[in-house]
């Protein structure tokens, strides 16, 4: 699994959770299917530009804010 996708998924989950939204409620707000949102949050799907735009809009943030820190490797975990 691509680490950048995993970090993006983690970021989406954290931002959603801060707002107190369930994954299903957030998927409805963002206009995507609940299972697709689950795939995004787990980093299992390569997210499209339009999906990122929907997610950012639903969160009330810019796309650059959504992507903030996603390209920074997580140094707390070591690769095997």
WOQUIDA-V980146 format. One record per helix or strand of 2 or more residues. SS is the DSSP state (a for helix, b for strand). FROM is the first residue (numbers start at 1). TO is the last residue. If there is no record, write none. Layout:
ss-><SS:SS>
from-><FROM:FROM>
to-><TO:TO>
//
This chain:
ss-><a:a:a:a:a>
from-><3:23:34:49:63>
to-><18:30:41:59:67>
//
